[in-house]
Amino acid sequence: MIRKDWRVYYIYLIKGGMIMSAAYNRNNEFSEKINGFNDLKCYMENVDGIIPDVKPLLGAFDAAKEWNDDPERARQMFLHTKAYKDFLDTSSLILLGRTGTGKTAILRSICNQVQQGEVPVYSLAVMIPFDEILETLLNSSSASLFTDTQSHLEIDKIITMHINCYIMKALIKKYSELASVSSKMFNYIRNHGLNDISEDEYHIKGTNKFRNIVQQVKKDFGDNAGVATACSIYEIGSILVNNEYDEAYIEMRQVLDEKKLTALALVDTSDHYDLRDARIVSTVKRLIAVCFDFYNLVSKNHVYIKLSIPSEVHTHIIEALPGKQHQNTVVIHWTTNDLTKMIALRILRYFNGKAKRLPEFVKKYKYEDFYKESANAADNAKALVYEILPESCPTSLDYNFATISYCIRHTLKKPREMLYIFNTFLQKIIDESDIEYFYKNPLQIRNMIHSTQEDMIMQALSMYTDSYDDIQSVCDTVLRRRCYHFLGGELDNKLKEAAANHHTYGIDDIKRILLESGLVGKVANVSYIYVDNEGKDKHMSKNVPPSPENAIQVIRAKFEYQVKGRINFNKDAEYVIHPMCYEHFECCLGMRTLVYPEQFADDSEIMNAVRLKTNN
């Protein structure tokens, strides 16, 4: 898509320390020659808002809601990825994943499987919403309190009590003889516990009694002075962690030991934290410390623990953790095949729910074709997707692209993003009452994918909205109408402008967010796909091909959502804007250049995805 502009003028681009002149033609196209490769460039057109809001036809975007509303359906739709299997292991403690990668779904599925007796190593499982206790602690205490060593011990005690109370409740629910006044656990939870005995563990409404205690203590001590709030946390700890609790805890361990049970506590944290709030960072650190205590004492307390943390939060606290706490982690990475199988499962589920007008192709597939251990699972999934979409679609540039690859390339490889794109496709099919709509209108695939990009970017930045009120505007200032490929130092002026317009931001904050969110990645290497023999053969080369007009430049880049750890800005290093940003920010794009995440793209994947114009 090329913007109409009948002016002819010159622009100066800084690239590799050289100033180059490039003439615009009337279509805003210009040619730039770098390292022997002549690449035509154009500014992309903003397509935000051309597609209306879509319905969650293939499932809710919120995993907790999906599991609460229909656990059986959620169980049927859940894909057992490598991260899921690795996290099931007793040696795994921390699950890391970016917002929208499925952390909650993994925890809920593990909990469900344990409760169904499908994971023999664990006897019972409980879900623990950490945000409830976090909120209460934040409301009861001053900022200075969270830096005090003695206060840390009190917070640790309260978090530990919180976890143990959920296990006690699960035991009472499992063994009716414990639901009596003769039970120490029953009496403690009734008098001081986190929630009513009668509440279902999947629908816990709040830590009512705990909150009442906190509020009463806060009222008694007042909250105007730091010493008062400090006293409040100590008082809360002394009320909750008392002799009655000690007796209940001893009974819990005895029951677990005598019945040879192992409990699994699954602690789910939020995807939205104010990362500039030192109290939150400190409390998450205390949570991790407590979880490691459980982990190290499992032979004594018979309680395994697993904790999910957003990767964005983990990168902020990991430097301050002891070395041992860098281990025992599982990082969620979705592969192309996994995303395809996830979508296929949900497409099949949707059409099977429409029995009165069940398409013929749906009858060919069963759920097991996609999520069972099968060499053909990925191929089956692709075949199902291509029942409603053509195998290739035209791009905004000079070639066609394998449709599934094109969809995934315009995401940060999150299942939530793929659901959004395919919900858009499915809604269009329904609106048109035509299962073959996209076969007749392949251009619409491109248009509809591009129309989702604004929402994708908002999702990528959602982790930061609690900390930075206007983060989307900041990113717009830095990235709008920028060349997709640039040196780190070329951002300096725009970074200064953005920081000057938003006084709560520092330049380093903006750089970190651009990389952490995945909007910007660091170039790893450059190669070329080209055809010869009249387009009959396709090759990959590290060198510039002899016939650049038949070539596509492939820039492989590292994006932080792919790696464990950080990527940093260096003024002399090369960076690229993520493909999902091109239209929204109206980036200047190389028309014969393809940006691919390095880790997930081997030569064959790229060559199979690209349909060169000479091959059409």
C-alpha positions as CSV (number, residue, x, y, z in Angstrom):
1,M,0.0,0.0,0.0
2,I,1.6,3.2,-1.2
3,R,0.4,6.6,-0.2
4,K,-0.4,9.0,-2.9
5,D,1.9,12.0,-3.0
6,W,2.6,14.0,-6.2
7,R,5.5,15.9,-4.9
8,V,9.1,15.2,-5.8
9,Y,11.6,16.0,-3.2
10,Y,14.7,14.7,-1.4
11,I,15.3,13.0,1.9
12,Y,18.5,12.4,3.7
13,L,19.0,9.1,5.5
14,I,21.8,8.4,7.9
15,K,22.9,4.8,7.6
16,G,26.1,3.3,8.8
17,G,27.6,6.7,9.3
18,M,27.0,7.7,5.7
19,I,24.6,10.4,4.5
20,M,22.7,9.2,1.4
21,S,20.4,11.2,-0.8
22,A,17.3,9.4,-2.1
23,A,14.7,11.0,-4.5
24,Y,11.0,10.4,-3.9
25,N,8.8,9.8,-6.8
26,R,5.2,10.7,-6.9
27,N,4.2,7.5,-5.1
28,N,6.5,8.2,-2.2
29,E,8.8,5.4,-3.4
30,F,12.6,5.8,-3.3
31,S,15.6,3.6,-3.8
32,E,18.3,3.0,-1.3
33,K,21.4,0.9,-2.1
34,I,23.2,-0.7,0.8
35,N,25.9,-3.3,0.7
36,G,25.2,-3.8,-3.0
37,F,21.5,-4.5,-2.6
38,N,19.2,-2.0,-4.3
39,D,16.0,-1.9,-2.3
40,L,12.9,0.2,-3.2
41,K,11.3,1.8,-0.2
42,C,7.9,3.3,0.6
43,Y,6.0,4.6,3.5
44,M,3.2,2.3,4.7
45,E,-0.4,3.5,5.0
46,N,-2.1,3.6,8.4
47,V,-5.1,1.2,8.3
48,D,-6.3,1.4,11.9
49,G,-10.0,1.1,12.5
50,I,-11.2,-0.4,9.2
51,I,-12.3,-3.6,10.9
52,P,-14.9,-3.3,13.8
53,D,-14.4,-5.0,17.2
54,V,-14.6,-8.7,17.0
55,K,-16.4,-11.3,19.1
56,P,-14.4,-14.0,20.9
57,L,-15.8,-16.7,18.6
58,L,-12.8,-19.0,19.1
59,G,-12.7,-18.5,22.9
60,A,-12.2,-15.8,25.5
61,F,-9.0,-13.8,25.4
62,D,-8.9,-14.1,29.2
63,A,-7.9,-17.6,30.2
64,A,-9.2,-17.3,33.8
65,K,-12.7,-16.4,32.4
66,E,-12.5,-19.3,29.9
67,W,-11.7,-21.8,32.6
68,N,-14.3,-20.4,35.0
69,D,-17.1,-20.3,32.4
70,D,-16.6,-23.8,30.9
71,P,-13.8,-25.9,32.5
72,E,-14.5,-28.9,30.2
73,R,-14.4,-26.8,27.1
74,A,-11.2,-25.1,28.2
75,R,-9.7,-28.4,29.0
76,Q,-10.6,-29.7,25.5
77,M,-9.0,-26.7,23.9
78,F,-5.8,-26.6,25.9
79,L,-2.7,-27.5,24.0
80,H,0.0,-29.3,25.9
81,T,3.1,-27.3,24.7
82,K,6.7,-28.0,25.7
83,A,6.5,-25.2,28.4
84,Y,3.4,-26.9,29.9
85,K,5.1,-30.3,30.0
86,D,8.3,-28.9,31.4
87,F,6.5,-26.9,34.1
88,L,4.6,-30.1,35.3
89,D,7.9,-31.5,36.5
90,T,8.5,-31.2,40.2
91,S,11.9,-29.5,39.6
92,S,10.2,-26.5,38.0
93,L,9.3,-23.6,40.2
94,I,8.8,-20.3,38.2
95,L,6.9,-19.9,34.9
96,L,7.9,-16.9,32.9
97,G,5.9,-15.5,30.0
98,R,4.9,-12.2,28.5
99,T,1.5,-10.8,28.8
100,G,-0.9,-12.9,26.7
101,T,1.3,-16.0,26.3
102,G,-0.9,-18.3,28.4
103,K,0.6,-18.4,31.9
104,T,-2.8,-18.6,33.6
105,A,-4.0,-21.2,31.2
106,I,-1.0,-23.4,32.0
107,L,-1.6,-23.1,35.8
108,R,-5.4,-23.8,35.4
109,S,-4.8,-26.8,33.2
110,I,-2.2,-28.3,35.7
111,C,-4.7,-27.7,38.5
112,N,-7.5,-29.4,36.6
113,Q,-5.3,-32.4,35.6
114,V,-4.2,-32.9,39.2
115,Q,-7.8,-32.8,40.4
116,Q,-8.8,-35.3,37.8
117,G,-6.1,-37.7,39.1
118,E,-4.0,-37.5,35.9
119,V,-0.8,-36.4,37.5
120,P,0.1,-39.1,40.0
121,V,3.0,-37.1,41.6
122,Y,0.6,-34.6,43.0
123,S,-2.4,-35.6,45.3
124,L,-4.2,-32.3,45.3
125,A,-3.8,-28.8,43.8
126,V,-5.0,-25.3,44.6
127,M,-5.0,-22.0,42.7
128,I,-3.8,-19.1,44.7
129,P,-4.5,-15.5,43.5
130,F,-1.5,-13.6,44.8
131,D,-2.9,-10.2,43.8
132,E,-5.5,-10.3,46.7
133,I,-2.9,-10.3,49.4
134,L,-0.7,-7.9,47.4
135,E,-3.5,-5.4,47.3
136,T,-4.2,-5.7,51.0
137,L,-0.5,-5.3,52.0
138,L,-0.2,-2.2,49.7
139,N,-3.2,-0.6,51.3
140,S,-2.0,-1.3,54.8
141,S,1.6,-0.2,54.7
142,S,3.8,2.7,53.8
143,A,6.5,2.7,51.1
144,S,9.3,2.8,53.7
145,L,8.0,-0.4,55.3
146,F,8.9,-2.5,52.3
147,T,12.6,-1.8,52.7
148,D,12.8,-2.8,56.3
149,T,14.3,-6.2,56.9
150,Q,12.1,-7.0,59.9
151,S,9.0,-6.1,57.9
152,H,10.2,-8.5,55.1
153,L,10.0,-11.3,57.7
154,E,6.5,-10.3,58.6
155,I,5.4,-10.1,55.0
156,D,7.0,-13.6,54.4
157,K,5.0,-14.9,57.3
158,I,1.7,-13.5,55.9
159,I,2.4,-14.9,52.4
160,T,3.3,-18.3,53.8
161,M,0.1,-18.3,56.0
162,H,-1.9,-17.3,52.9
163,I,-0.6,-20.3,50.9
164,N,-1.0,-22.8,53.7
165,C,-4.6,-21.7,54.3
166,Y,-5.5,-22.6,50.8
167,I,-4.0,-26.1,51.3
168,M,-5.8,-26.5,54.6
169,K,-9.1,-25.6,52.9
170,A,-8.4,-28.1,50.1
171,L,-7.8,-30.9,52.7
172,I,-11.0,-30.0,54.5
173,K,-12.9,-30.2,51.3
174,K,-11.3,-33.5,50.4
175,Y,-11.7,-35.2,53.7
176,S,-15.1,-34.7,55.4
177,E,-13.8,-35.7,58.9
178,L,-11.7,-32.6,58.9
179,A,-14.8,-30.3,58.5
180,S,-15.5,-30.4,62.2
181,V,-14.7,-28.3,65.3
182,S,-12.2,-30.9,66.4
183,S,-10.0,-30.0,63.4
184,K,-7.4,-27.3,64.2
185,M,-7.3,-26.4,60.5
186,F,-11.1,-25.9,60.4
187,N,-11.1,-23.7,63.5
188,Y,-8.3,-21.6,62.3
189,I,-9.7,-20.9,58.8
190,R,-13.2,-20.3,60.3
191,N,-11.7,-17.7,62.8
192,H,-8.9,-16.1,60.9
193,G,-8.7,-17.7,57.4
194,L,-8.6,-16.2,54.0
195,N,-12.1,-17.1,52.9
196,D,-15.2,-19.0,53.9
197,I,-15.1,-22.8,54.0
198,S,-18.1,-23.0,51.7
199,E,-16.7,-21.0,48.8
200,D,-15.6,-22.9,45.7
201,E,-11.8,-22.5,45.2
202,Y,-12.3,-21.5,41.5
203,H,-14.6,-18.6,42.5
204,I,-13.0,-17.1,45.5
205,K,-14.5,-13.7,45.9
206,G,-11.9,-12.2,48.2
207,T,-9.9,-12.5,51.3
208,N,-12.8,-11.1,53.4
209,K,-11.6,-12.0,56.9
210,F,-8.1,-11.1,56.2
211,R,-9.1,-7.8,54.8
212,N,-11.3,-7.1,57.9
213,I,-8.4,-7.9,60.2
214,V,-6.1,-5.6,58.2
215,Q,-8.7,-2.8,58.2
216,Q,-9.2,-3.1,61.9
217,V,-5.5,-3.0,62.7
218,K,-5.0,0.0,60.4
219,K,-7.9,1.8,62.2
220,D,-6.5,1.0,65.6
221,F,-3.0,2.2,64.8
222,G,-3.8,4.9,62.3
223,D,-2.0,5.5,59.0
224,N,-0.6,9.0,59.2
225,A,2.8,8.2,60.4
226,G,5.4,5.7,59.1
227,V,5.8,4.2,62.6
228,A,2.0,3.6,62.7
229,T,1.9,1.7,59.4
230,A,5.0,-0.2,60.5
231,C,3.2,-1.3,63.6
232,S,0.2,-2.3,61.6
233,I,2.1,-4.9,59.5
234,Y,3.6,-6.4,62.7
235,E,0.2,-6.4,64.3
236,I,-1.4,-8.1,61.3
237,G,1.4,-10.7,61.4
238,S,0.9,-11.4,65.1
239,I,-2.9,-11.7,64.7
240,L,-2.8,-14.1,61.8
241,V,0.3,-16.1,62.6
242,N,-0.5,-17.1,66.1
243,N,-0.6,-20.3,68.3
244,E,-3.9,-21.3,66.6
245,Y,-2.2,-21.1,63.2
246,D,0.8,-23.0,64.4
247,E,-1.5,-25.8,65.6
248,A,-3.4,-25.8,62.3
249,Y,-0.1,-26.0,60.3
250,I,1.1,-28.9,62.4
251,E,-2.2,-30.7,61.7
252,M,-1.9,-30.0,58.0
253,R,1.6,-31.5,57.8
254,Q,0.4,-34.5,59.8
255,V,-2.5,-35.1,57.5
256,L,-0.3,-34.9,54.4
257,D,2.3,-37.2,56.0
258,E,-0.1,-39.8,57.3
259,K,-2.2,-40.0,54.1
260,K,1.0,-39.9,52.0
261,L,-0.3,-36.8,50.1
262,T,1.6,-34.1,48.2
263,A,-0.1,-30.8,47.7
264,L,0.6,-28.5,44.8
265,A,0.1,-24.8,45.3
266,L,-0.1,-22.8,42.0
267,V,0.4,-19.1,42.6
268,D,-0.9,-16.9,39.8
269,T,0.3,-13.3,39.6
270,S,-1.1,-10.5,37.5
271,D,0.0,-9.1,34.1
272,H,-0.5,-5.6,35.3
273,Y,1.8,-4.0,37.9
274,D,3.1,-0.5,38.4
275,L,6.8,-1.3,37.8
276,R,7.8,2.0,39.3
277,D,6.2,1.2,42.7
278,A,9.1,-0.1,44.9
279,R,6.5,-1.7,47.2
280,I,5.2,-4.0,44.4
281,V,8.7,-5.0,43.3
282,S,9.7,-5.7,46.9
283,T,6.6,-7.8,47.6
284,V,7.1,-9.9,44.4
285,K,10.7,-10.5,45.6
286,R,9.3,-11.6,49.0
287,L,6.8,-13.9,47.1
288,I,9.7,-15.5,45.2
289,A,11.7,-15.9,48.4
290,V,8.7,-17.6,50.1
291,C,8.2,-19.9,47.1
292,F,11.9,-21.0,47.3
293,D,11.4,-21.8,50.9
294,F,8.5,-24.1,50.1
295,Y,10.6,-25.5,47.2
296,N,13.6,-26.3,49.5
297,L,11.4,-27.7,52.3
298,V,9.1,-29.9,50.2
299,S,10.3,-33.1,51.9
300,K,9.3,-31.6,55.3
301,N,6.0,-29.9,54.4
302,H,4.9,-32.1,51.5
303,V,3.9,-29.0,49.6
304,Y,5.2,-28.3,46.1
305,I,4.8,-24.8,44.8
306,K,4.7,-23.3,41.3
307,L,4.7,-19.6,40.5
308,S,3.9,-17.6,37.4
309,I,5.5,-14.2,36.8
310,P,5.2,-11.9,33.8
311,S,8.6,-11.8,32.1
312,E,8.4,-8.0,32.1
313,V,8.3,-8.0,35.9
314,H,11.0,-10.7,36.3
315,T,13.6,-8.7,34.3
316,H,13.2,-5.9,36.8
317,I,13.9,-8.0,39.9
318,I,16.2,-10.8,38.6
319,E,19.4,-8.8,39.1
320,A,18.6,-8.5,42.8
321,L,17.9,-12.2,43.4
322,P,20.5,-14.7,44.6
323,G,22.1,-16.7,41.9
324,K,20.2,-19.9,42.8
325,Q,17.0,-18.1,42.1
326,H,17.9,-17.7,38.4
327,Q,17.3,-21.4,38.0
328,N,14.3,-23.7,38.1
329,T,12.5,-21.5,35.6
330,V,10.5,-22.4,32.5
331,V,10.0,-19.8,29.8
332,I,7.0,-19.9,27.5
333,H,7.9,-19.8,23.8
334,W,5.2,-20.6,21.2
335,T,6.4,-22.2,18.0
336,T,4.7,-21.8,14.7
337,N,3.4,-25.3,14.8
338,D,2.0,-24.8,18.3
339,L,0.1,-21.7,17.4
340,T,-1.3,-23.4,14.3
341,K,-2.5,-26.4,16.3
342,M,-4.0,-24.1,18.9
343,I,-6.0,-22.3,16.3
344,A,-7.0,-25.5,14.6
345,L,-8.4,-26.9,17.8
346,R,-10.6,-23.9,18.3
347,I,-11.8,-23.7,14.7
348,L,-12.8,-27.4,15.0
349,R,-14.6,-26.7,18.3
350,Y,-16.4,-23.7,16.9
351,F,-17.8,-25.5,13.9
352,N,-18.7,-28.6,15.9
353,G,-20.8,-26.4,18.0
354,K,-22.8,-25.4,14.9
355,A,-24.1,-28.9,14.1
356,K,-27.0,-27.7,12.0
357,R,-24.7,-26.3,9.3
358,L,-21.6,-28.3,9.9
359,P,-19.2,-27.9,6.9
360,E,-18.2,-31.1,5.3
361,F,-14.5,-30.6,5.9
362,V,-15.0,-30.5,9.7
363,K,-16.1,-34.1,9.6
364,K,-12.6,-35.2,8.5
365,Y,-10.9,-34.1,11.8
366,K,-11.0,-35.1,15.4
367,Y,-9.5,-33.1,18.4
368,E,-6.8,-35.8,18.8
369,D,-5.5,-35.0,15.3
370,F,-4.0,-31.8,16.7
371,Y,-3.1,-32.2,20.4
372,K,-2.0,-35.8,20.7
373,E,1.6,-36.7,20.2
374,S,1.5,-37.2,16.5
375,A,4.0,-36.6,13.7
376,N,1.1,-35.4,11.6
377,A,-0.5,-33.0,14.2
378,A,1.0,-29.9,12.7
379,D,0.2,-30.9,9.1
380,N,-3.4,-31.7,10.1
381,A,-3.7,-28.3,11.8
382,K,-2.4,-26.5,8.7
383,A,-4.8,-28.5,6.5
384,L,-7.8,-27.5,8.6
385,V,-6.8,-23.8,8.6
386,Y,-6.4,-23.9,4.8
387,E,-10.0,-25.2,4.5
388,I,-11.1,-21.6,5.2
389,L,-8.1,-19.7,4.0
390,P,-6.0,-19.9,0.9
391,E,-2.4,-21.2,1.4
392,S,-0.9,-17.9,0.3
393,C,-1.9,-14.3,0.4
394,P,-0.6,-11.1,-1.4
395,T,1.5,-8.8,0.8
396,S,1.8,-5.1,0.8
397,L,5.1,-5.5,-1.0
398,D,6.3,-7.3,-4.0
399,Y,5.6,-11.0,-3.2
400,N,3.1,-13.4,-1.8
401,F,3.4,-15.1,1.5
402,A,2.2,-18.4,3.1
403,T,-0.9,-17.3,5.0
404,I,-0.2,-18.9,8.4
405,S,3.3,-17.6,8.4
406,Y,2.0,-14.1,7.4
407,C,-0.4,-14.1,10.3
408,I,2.3,-15.2,12.8
409,R,4.9,-12.8,11.4
410,H,2.5,-9.9,12.3
411,T,2.3,-11.0,16.0
412,L,4.7,-11.4,18.9
413,K,4.0,-15.1,18.8
414,K,1.3,-14.9,21.5
415,P,-1.8,-17.2,21.4
416,R,-4.0,-14.2,22.4
417,E,-2.8,-12.3,19.3
418,M,-3.5,-15.3,17.0
419,L,-7.0,-15.6,18.5
420,Y,-7.7,-12.0,17.7
421,I,-6.6,-12.4,14.1
422,F,-8.6,-15.6,13.5
423,N,-11.7,-14.2,15.4
424,T,-11.5,-11.4,12.8
425,F,-11.4,-13.9,9.9
426,L,-14.2,-16.0,11.3
427,Q,-16.4,-13.1,12.0
428,K,-16.0,-12.0,8.3
429,I,-16.9,-15.5,7.1
430,I,-20.1,-15.4,9.3
431,D,-21.0,-12.0,8.2
432,E,-20.7,-12.9,4.5
433,S,-22.3,-16.4,5.0
434,D,-19.6,-17.8,2.8
435,I,-17.1,-20.4,4.0
436,E,-14.9,-19.7,0.9
437,Y,-15.0,-15.9,1.3
438,F,-11.2,-15.5,1.6
439,Y,-10.5,-17.8,-1.4
440,K,-12.5,-15.4,-3.5
441,N,-11.0,-12.3,-1.8
442,P,-7.4,-13.2,-0.8
443,L,-6.5,-9.5,-0.5
444,Q,-8.8,-9.2,2.4
445,I,-6.5,-11.5,4.4
446,R,-3.8,-8.8,4.3
447,N,-6.2,-6.0,5.0
448,M,-7.7,-7.7,8.0
449,I,-4.4,-8.7,9.5
450,H,-3.1,-5.1,9.2
451,S,-6.3,-3.7,10.7
452,T,-5.6,-5.7,13.9
453,Q,-2.2,-4.2,14.4
454,E,-3.2,-1.2,16.5
455,D,-4.8,-3.5,19.1
456,M,-1.7,-5.8,19.0
457,I,0.5,-2.9,19.8
458,M,-1.8,-1.8,22.6
459,Q,-1.7,-5.3,24.0
460,A,2.2,-5.3,23.8
461,L,2.3,-2.1,25.8
462,S,-0.5,-3.0,28.3
463,M,2.0,-4.1,30.9
464,Y,3.3,-0.6,31.1
465,T,0.1,1.4,31.2
466,D,-0.1,1.3,35.0
467,S,3.4,2.8,35.2
468,Y,3.4,5.1,32.2
469,D,0.1,6.9,31.5
470,D,0.8,7.9,27.9
471,I,3.2,5.1,26.8
472,Q,1.4,4.7,23.4
473,S,1.9,8.3,22.6
474,V,5.6,8.1,23.6
475,C,6.2,5.1,21.2
476,D,4.3,7.0,18.5
477,T,6.7,10.0,18.9
478,V,9.7,7.7,18.5
479,L,8.6,5.3,15.8
480,R,6.2,7.1,13.5
481,R,7.4,7.4,9.9
482,R,10.7,6.0,10.9
483,C,12.7,3.7,8.6
484,Y,12.1,0.1,9.7
485,H,15.9,-0.5,9.9
486,F,18.2,1.9,11.8
487,L,21.2,2.4,14.0
488,G,20.7,2.7,17.7
489,G,22.1,6.3,17.7
490,E,19.5,7.4,15.1
491,L,16.8,7.3,17.8
492,D,18.5,9.9,20.0
493,N,16.6,13.0,18.8
494,K,13.2,11.4,19.0
495,L,14.0,9.9,22.4
496,K,14.9,13.3,23.7
497,E,11.7,14.8,22.2
498,A,9.5,12.1,23.8
499,A,11.2,12.4,27.2
500,A,10.9,16.2,27.1
501,N,7.1,15.9,26.4
502,H,6.6,13.4,29.2
503,H,8.5,14.5,32.3
504,T,7.9,11.3,34.2
505,Y,9.8,9.4,31.5
506,G,13.5,9.0,31.1
507,I,15.2,8.2,27.8
508,D,16.4,4.9,29.4
509,D,12.8,4.0,30.3
510,I,11.6,4.5,26.7
511,K,14.5,2.4,25.3
512,R,13.8,-0.4,27.8
513,I,10.0,-0.4,26.9
514,L,10.7,-0.4,23.2
515,L,12.8,-3.5,23.5
516,E,10.9,-5.3,26.4
517,S,7.6,-4.9,24.6
518,G,9.0,-6.5,21.4
519,L,8.2,-3.4,19.2
520,V,11.9,-3.1,18.4
521,G,14.5,-5.9,18.0
522,K,18.3,-6.1,17.4
523,V,19.6,-7.3,14.0
524,A,21.4,-10.6,14.2
525,N,22.4,-11.2,10.5
526,V,21.4,-10.5,6.9
527,S,20.9,-13.1,4.1
528,Y,19.1,-13.2,0.8
529,I,16.5,-15.4,-0.9
530,Y,16.7,-15.3,-4.7
531,V,15.6,-17.3,-7.7
532,D,17.3,-18.1,-10.9
533,N,16.7,-20.4,-13.9
534,E,13.6,-18.3,-14.6
535,G,12.2,-18.7,-11.2
536,K,12.4,-22.5,-11.0
537,D,15.0,-22.7,-8.2
538,K,14.9,-20.8,-4.8
539,H,18.1,-20.3,-2.8
540,M,19.4,-18.8,0.4
541,S,22.7,-16.9,0.3
542,K,24.7,-14.9,2.8
543,N,26.0,-12.8,-0.1
544,V,24.3,-10.4,-2.4
545,P,22.9,-12.4,-5.3
546,P,24.0,-11.7,-8.8
547,S,20.4,-10.7,-9.8
548,P,19.1,-8.4,-7.0
549,E,15.9,-7.9,-8.9
550,N,15.0,-11.5,-8.2
551,A,16.1,-11.3,-4.5
552,I,14.6,-10.6,-1.2
553,Q,16.8,-9.4,1.7
554,V,16.1,-11.3,4.9
555,I,17.0,-9.5,8.1
556,R,17.0,-11.9,11.1
557,A,16.5,-10.0,14.4
558,K,16.4,-10.9,18.1
559,F,13.3,-9.7,19.9
560,E,13.2,-9.8,23.7
561,Y,10.1,-11.9,23.8
562,Q,12.2,-14.7,22.3
563,V,15.1,-14.6,24.7
564,K,15.7,-15.2,28.4
565,G,17.1,-11.9,29.6
566,R,17.6,-8.4,28.2
567,I,18.5,-6.8,24.9
568,N,20.2,-3.4,25.2
569,F,20.5,-0.4,22.9
570,N,23.9,0.5,21.5
571,K,24.3,3.5,19.3
572,D,26.4,1.6,16.7
573,A,24.3,-1.6,16.6
574,E,21.5,-2.2,14.0
575,Y,17.9,-2.5,15.0
576,V,14.5,-3.1,13.3
577,I,10.9,-2.3,14.0
578,H,8.7,-5.3,14.4
579,P,6.6,-6.1,11.3
580,M,3.3,-5.7,13.2
581,C,4.1,-2.0,13.6
582,Y,4.7,-1.0,10.0
583,E,1.2,0.1,9.1
584,H,0.2,1.6,12.5
585,F,3.3,3.8,12.7
586,E,3.5,4.4,8.9
587,C,7.1,3.1,8.8
588,C,9.4,3.5,5.8
589,L,9.7,-0.1,4.6
590,G,12.1,-1.9,2.2
591,M,9.8,-3.4,-0.5
592,R,12.2,-6.3,-1.0
593,T,13.2,-6.8,2.6
594,L,11.8,-9.3,5.0
595,V,12.3,-9.0,8.8
596,Y,12.1,-12.4,10.7
597,P,12.6,-13.3,14.3
598,E,16.0,-15.1,14.3
599,Q,15.3,-17.9,16.8
600,F,12.3,-19.3,15.1
601,A,13.2,-19.1,11.5
602,D,15.5,-21.4,9.7
603,D,16.3,-21.2,6.0
604,S,13.6,-23.7,5.0
605,E,10.9,-22.0,7.0
606,I,11.6,-18.6,5.3
607,M,11.9,-20.0,1.8
608,N,8.7,-22.0,2.2
609,A,6.8,-18.9,3.4
610,V,7.9,-16.5,0.7
611,R,6.3,-16.8,-2.7
612,L,8.4,-14.7,-5.0
613,K,6.7,-12.8,-7.7
614,T,8.6,-14.7,-10.3
615,N,7.1,-17.9,-9.0
616,N,3.5,-16.7,-9.2
